[in-house]
Amino acid sequence: MHKTPKQIARTLRAFRNAHRLGLLGSVHISPGPVACEAARSQYGVQYLGNAVPRLPLAQCTRDHCECEYVPVGGKQLRRLRVIGKSSPELPPK
C-alpha cells in the first residue's frame, strides 16, 4: 500500500515518541514484494528512533514504494511483556 507523506510523518513521530519512552528499541525497513535495490540493501539494518530514514528511500527507483517500517521493542516494552505474562488474569466482569 502506498502511503502519503502525511502518513509517513505520523508514523515517524510515533516511532520517535515510543523510542523516547523506552518502548521502541529500533526500527528496520521491510522491503515491499517488488522492492528496489535501495530497499533490499537495508536488510538487517536497524535504526534508532531519531535516525530512521524517510520512505521512500532517497535512492528508490519504484513508482510506488511498498516498503514498511517494522518496530523492534525496547527494554521497557520487554519488561512490560514479562510483567504482563506473570500477572494473574482478572476474572471477567
VENSULMO-V849005 format. One record per residue. N is the residue number from 0. SS is DSSP state (~ for helix, > for strand, _ for the rest). PSI is psi as a letter, one per 40 degrees, with the letter a starting at -180 (* if undefined). Layout:
BEGIN
N_SS_PSI + N_SS_PSI
END
This chain:
BEGIN
0___h + 1___h + 2___i + 3___i + 4_~_d + 5_~_d + 6_~_d + 7_~_d + 8_~_d + 9_~_d + 10_~_d + 11_~_d + 12_~_d + 13_~_d + 14_~_d + 15_~_d + 16_~_d + 17_~_d + 18_~_d + 19_~_d + 20___e + 21___e + 22___d + 23_>_h + 24_>_d + 25_>_i + 26_>_i + 27_>_i + 28_>_h + 29_>_h + 30___i + 31___i + 32___d + 33___g + 34___i + 35___i + 36_~_d + 37_~_d + 38_~_d + 39_~_d + 40___e + 41___e + 42___h + 43___e + 44___h + 45_>_h + 46_>_i + 47___i + 48___d + 49___e + 50___e + 51___h + 52___i + 53___i + 54___i + 55___i + 56___i + 57___d + 58___e + 59___h + 60___e + 61___i + 62___d + 63___h + 64___h + 65___e + 66___i + 67_>_i + 68_>_i + 69_>_h + 70_>_i + 71_>_h + 72_>_i + 73___a + 74_~_d + 75_~_d + 76_~_d + 77_~_d + 78_~_d + 79_~_d + 80_~_d + 81_~_d + 82_~_d + 83_~_d + 84_~_d + 85_~_e + 86___h + 87___i + 88___i + 89___i + 90___i + 91___i + 92___*
END
